[in-house]
Amino acid sequence: MKSLISKLVLMTVLLTGTLAFHSIQAYTLEQFTFDDPAQTEEFHNLIGELRCLVCQNESLAGSQAGVAQDLRKEIYRMMRDGKSRTEVIDFLVARYGDFVLYEPPLKPATYLLWFGPFILVGIGIVLLFRALQRKKAAPEQELTDAEQARLRQLLTKNGD
């Protein structure tokens, strides 16, 4: 029985190690090399400015998602083929929409993205103001004799 348990533990450790090594290996950016150091820097800057489609708040450079790895490879291939930064960005926007950009352009399709948070804060302020005005306008009701007696009873009970 101990032998079976130790074999299961060993297999689990080996499987975990293999999976961890695979994810670390898939994450390295060192496999993307160019002949020109300026082009390598441009590649790293570009993938740092593009959003991972899965992680949403991570750049392609920082994401470990499989989709991010595929996009890094695609961008690398396009840059190796001589595509400019603008051509790469245009390709990605055409394929995935403005969401792939951390700073999408201001246009009718992105108005909600740019102004939505301000609109929601404005609506919240208006609703808060209206609630406060309603509370201020509502007269305070006096306690009935029965409620006052009950309150005195509770206060004296807790004060003992």
BALOBA-1460 file (C-alpha; in Angstrom, 3 decimals):
// residues 160
<rec num="1" residu="m" x="0.000" y="0.000" z="0.000"/>
<rec num="2" residu="k" x="2.832" y="2.405" z="0.885"/>
<rec num="3" residu="s" x="4.484" y="1.590" z="-2.404"/>
<rec num="4" residu="l" x="1.326" y="2.497" z="-4.333"/>
<rec num="5" residu="i" x="0.955" y="5.793" z="-2.465"/>
<rec num="6" residu="s" x="4.605" y="6.712" z="-2.993"/>
<rec num="7" residu="k" x="4.279" y="5.932" z="-6.711"/>
<rec num="8" residu="l" x="1.170" y="8.135" z="-6.951"/>
<rec num="9" residu="v" x="2.946" y="10.966" z="-5.142"/>
<rec num="10" residu="l" x="5.968" y="10.617" z="-7.421"/>
<rec num="11" residu="m" x="3.784" y="10.610" z="-10.538"/>
<rec num="12" residu="t" x="1.920" y="13.692" z="-9.296"/>
<rec num="13" residu="v" x="5.175" y="15.542" z="-8.623"/>
<rec num="14" residu="l" x="6.563" y="14.612" z="-12.040"/>
<rec num="15" residu="l" x="3.354" y="15.624" z="-13.816"/>
<rec num="16" residu="t" x="3.209" y="18.935" z="-11.947"/>
<rec num="17" residu="g" x="6.869" y="19.603" z="-12.730"/>
<rec num="18" residu="t" x="6.347" y="18.801" z="-16.394"/>
<rec num="19" residu="l" x="3.334" y="21.093" z="-16.649"/>
<rec num="20" residu="a" x="5.125" y="23.886" z="-14.790"/>
<rec num="21" residu="f" x="8.187" y="23.560" z="-17.034"/>
<rec num="22" residu="h" x="5.980" y="23.626" z="-20.121"/>
<rec num="23" residu="s" x="4.210" y="26.808" z="-19.024"/>
<rec num="24" residu="i" x="7.510" y="28.488" z="-18.126"/>
<rec num="25" residu="q" x="9.002" y="27.444" z="-21.437"/>
<rec num="26" residu="a" x="5.976" y="28.776" z="-23.363"/>
<rec num="27" residu="y" x="6.238" y="32.109" z="-21.570"/>
<rec num="28" residu="t" x="9.822" y="33.054" z="-22.443"/>
<rec num="29" residu="l" x="10.327" y="35.912" z="-24.868"/>
<rec num="30" residu="e" x="13.902" y="34.950" z="-25.636"/>
<rec num="31" residu="q" x="12.777" y="32.801" z="-28.549"/>
<rec num="32" residu="f" x="11.810" y="35.978" z="-30.425"/>
<rec num="33" residu="t" x="15.083" y="37.307" z="-31.758"/>
<rec num="34" residu="f" x="15.808" y="39.634" z="-34.652"/>
<rec num="35" residu="d" x="19.039" y="40.487" z="-36.444"/>
<rec num="36" residu="d" x="18.568" y="44.148" z="-35.575"/>
<rec num="37" residu="p" x="18.445" y="45.059" z="-31.842"/>
<rec num="38" residu="a" x="16.172" y="48.014" z="-32.709"/>
<rec num="39" residu="q" x="13.648" y="45.608" z="-34.232"/>
<rec num="40" residu="t" x="13.842" y="43.414" z="-31.099"/>
<rec num="41" residu="e" x="13.131" y="46.483" z="-28.968"/>
<rec num="42" residu="e" x="10.257" y="47.487" z="-31.285"/>
<rec num="43" residu="f" x="8.792" y="43.974" z="-30.946"/>
<rec num="44" residu="h" x="9.007" y="44.092" z="-27.141"/>
<rec num="45" residu="n" x="7.467" y="47.582" z="-27.062"/>
<rec num="46" residu="l" x="4.644" y="46.513" z="-29.366"/>
<rec num="47" residu="i" x="3.682" y="43.395" z="-27.425"/>
<rec num="48" residu="g" x="3.846" y="45.493" z="-24.261"/>
<rec num="49" residu="e" x="1.257" y="47.890" z="-25.689"/>
<rec num="50" residu="l" x="-1.208" y="45.259" z="-26.894"/>
<rec num="51" residu="r" x="-3.795" y="43.635" z="-24.636"/>
<rec num="52" residu="c" x="-4.110" y="39.900" z="-24.103"/>
<rec num="53" residu="l" x="-7.525" y="38.864" z="-25.384"/>
<rec num="54" residu="v" x="-8.000" y="36.348" z="-22.565"/>
<rec num="55" residu="c" x="-6.436" y="38.110" z="-19.564"/>
<rec num="56" residu="q" x="-7.823" y="41.551" z="-20.500"/>
<rec num="57" residu="n" x="-5.685" y="43.512" z="-18.043"/>
<rec num="58" residu="e" x="-2.351" y="42.048" z="-19.067"/>
<rec num="59" residu="s" x="-0.241" y="42.916" z="-22.041"/>
<rec num="60" residu="l" x="0.787" y="40.299" z="-24.563"/>
<rec num="61" residu="a" x="4.289" y="40.530" z="-23.126"/>
<rec num="62" residu="g" x="3.163" y="39.695" z="-19.600"/>
<rec num="63" residu="s" x="0.469" y="37.126" z="-20.303"/>
<rec num="64" residu="q" x="1.020" y="33.400" z="-20.011"/>
<rec num="65" residu="a" x="-2.197" y="32.518" z="-21.848"/>
<rec num="66" residu="g" x="-1.958" y="30.319" z="-24.914"/>
<rec num="67" residu="v" x="-3.712" y="32.940" z="-27.029"/>
<rec num="68" residu="a" x="-1.094" y="35.500" z="-26.014"/>
<rec num="69" residu="q" x="1.669" y="33.099" z="-27.038"/>
<rec num="70" residu="d" x="-0.013" y="32.606" z="-30.426"/>
<rec num="71" residu="l" x="-0.379" y="36.354" z="-30.916"/>
<rec num="72" residu="r" x="3.275" y="36.945" z="-29.985"/>
<rec num="73" residu="k" x="4.276" y="34.348" z="-32.600"/>
<rec num="74" residu="e" x="2.012" y="35.979" z="-35.200"/>
<rec num="75" residu="i" x="3.399" y="39.450" z="-34.479"/>
<rec num="76" residu="y" x="6.951" y="38.065" z="-34.579"/>
<rec num="77" residu="r" x="6.281" y="36.398" z="-37.938"/>
<rec num="78" residu="m" x="4.773" y="39.566" z="-39.378"/>
<rec num="79" residu="m" x="7.700" y="41.702" z="-38.208"/>
<rec num="80" residu="r" x="10.193" y="39.157" z="-39.582"/>
<rec num="81" residu="d" x="8.338" y="39.419" z="-42.895"/>
<rec num="82" residu="g" x="8.964" y="43.175" z="-42.908"/>
<rec num="83" residu="k" x="5.562" y="44.432" z="-41.789"/>
<rec num="84" residu="s" x="5.608" y="47.811" z="-40.081"/>
<rec num="85" residu="r" x="4.259" y="48.530" z="-36.626"/>
<rec num="86" residu="t" x="1.200" y="50.190" z="-38.175"/>
<rec num="87" residu="e" x="0.522" y="47.218" z="-40.439"/>
<rec num="88" residu="v" x="0.735" y="44.807" z="-37.503"/>
<rec num="89" residu="i" x="-1.619" y="46.922" z="-35.389"/>
<rec num="90" residu="d" x="-4.046" y="47.357" z="-38.298"/>
<rec num="91" residu="f" x="-4.079" y="43.589" z="-38.842"/>
<rec num="92" residu="l" x="-4.791" y="42.881" z="-35.167"/>
<rec num="93" residu="v" x="-7.512" y="45.550" z="-34.950"/>
<rec num="94" residu="a" x="-9.146" y="44.228" z="-38.136"/>
<rec num="95" residu="r" x="-9.116" y="40.711" z="-36.705"/>
<rec num="96" residu="y" x="-9.892" y="41.324" z="-32.999"/>
<rec num="97" residu="g" x="-11.314" y="44.845" z="-32.867"/>
<rec num="98" residu="d" x="-10.185" y="47.840" z="-30.860"/>
<rec num="99" residu="f" x="-10.229" y="45.726" z="-27.691"/>
<rec num="100" residu="v" x="-6.707" y="44.510" z="-28.471"/>
<rec num="101" residu="l" x="-5.432" y="48.077" z="-27.950"/>
<rec num="102" residu="y" x="-4.879" y="49.442" z="-24.443"/>
<rec num="103" residu="e" x="-5.747" y="52.896" z="-25.777"/>
<rec num="104" residu="p" x="-8.372" y="52.434" z="-28.482"/>
<rec num="105" residu="p" x="-9.027" y="55.413" z="-30.776"/>
<rec num="106" residu="l" x="-11.837" y="57.826" z="-29.988"/>
<rec num="107" residu="k" x="-14.605" y="57.028" z="-32.461"/>
<rec num="108" residu="p" x="-18.364" y="56.347" z="-32.255"/>
<rec num="109" residu="a" x="-17.812" y="52.630" z="-31.681"/>
<rec num="110" residu="t" x="-15.625" y="53.335" z="-28.622"/>
<rec num="111" residu="y" x="-17.549" y="56.242" z="-27.071"/>
<rec num="112" residu="l" x="-19.051" y="53.963" z="-24.433"/>
<rec num="113" residu="l" x="-15.614" y="52.616" z="-23.587"/>
<rec num="114" residu="w" x="-14.138" y="56.094" z="-23.192"/>
<rec num="115" residu="f" x="-17.087" y="57.909" z="-21.601"/>
<rec num="116" residu="g" x="-18.986" y="55.031" z="-19.940"/>
<rec num="117" residu="p" x="-17.227" y="55.296" z="-16.567"/>
<rec num="118" residu="f" x="-17.899" y="59.045" z="-16.398"/>
<rec num="119" residu="i" x="-21.537" y="58.504" z="-17.324"/>
<rec num="120" residu="l" x="-21.928" y="55.846" z="-14.618"/>
<rec num="121" residu="v" x="-20.324" y="58.105" z="-11.985"/>
<rec num="122" residu="g" x="-22.610" y="60.950" z="-13.090"/>
<rec num="123" residu="i" x="-25.694" y="58.747" z="-12.809"/>
<rec num="124" residu="g" x="-24.554" y="57.615" z="-9.369"/>
<rec num="125" residu="i" x="-24.123" y="61.222" z="-8.208"/>
<rec num="126" residu="v" x="-27.576" y="62.180" z="-9.523"/>
<rec num="127" residu="l" x="-29.205" y="59.191" z="-7.785"/>
<rec num="128" residu="l" x="-27.388" y="59.960" z="-4.521"/>
<rec num="129" residu="f" x="-28.418" y="63.613" z="-4.691"/>
<rec num="130" residu="r" x="-32.060" y="62.675" z="-5.349"/>
<rec num="131" residu="a" x="-32.070" y="60.185" z="-2.465"/>
<rec num="132" residu="l" x="-30.628" y="62.788" z="-0.108"/>
<rec num="133" residu="q" x="-33.199" y="65.371" z="-1.256"/>
<rec num="134" residu="r" x="-36.054" y="62.906" z="-0.692"/>
<rec num="135" residu="k" x="-34.790" y="62.103" z="2.789"/>
<rec num="136" residu="k" x="-34.441" y="65.798" z="3.564"/>
<rec num="137" residu="a" x="-37.952" y="66.572" z="2.279"/>
<rec num="138" residu="a" x="-39.634" y="63.705" z="4.163"/>
<rec num="139" residu="p" x="-40.819" y="64.845" z="7.591"/>
<rec num="140" residu="e" x="-39.576" y="62.911" z="10.557"/>
<rec num="141" residu="q" x="-42.362" y="60.983" z="12.211"/>
<rec num="142" residu="e" x="-42.869" y="61.185" z="15.936"/>
<rec num="143" residu="l" x="-42.913" y="57.963" z="17.890"/>
<rec num="144" residu="t" x="-46.316" y="56.843" z="19.118"/>
<rec num="145" residu="d" x="-46.899" y="56.489" z="22.857"/>
<rec num="146" residu="a" x="-46.653" y="52.705" z="22.553"/>
<rec num="147" residu="e" x="-43.340" y="52.962" z="20.680"/>
<rec num="148" residu="q" x="-41.941" y="55.397" z="23.255"/>
<rec num="149" residu="a" x="-42.942" y="53.068" z="26.089"/>
<rec num="150" residu="r" x="-41.323" y="50.114" z="24.333"/>
<rec num="151" residu="l" x="-38.161" y="52.148" z="23.745"/>
<rec num="152" residu="r" x="-37.960" y="53.166" z="27.425"/>
<rec num="153" residu="q" x="-38.478" y="49.528" z="28.406"/>
<rec num="154" residu="l" x="-35.629" y="48.379" z="26.134"/>
<rec num="155" residu="l" x="-33.297" y="51.130" z="27.310"/>
<rec num="156" residu="t" x="-33.899" y="50.389" z="31.001"/>
<rec num="157" residu="k" x="-33.509" y="46.660" z="30.410"/>
<rec num="158" residu="n" x="-30.132" y="47.159" z="28.692"/>
<rec num="159" residu="g" x="-28.996" y="49.732" z="31.261"/>
<rec num="160" residu="d" x="-29.292" y="47.282" z="34.199"/>
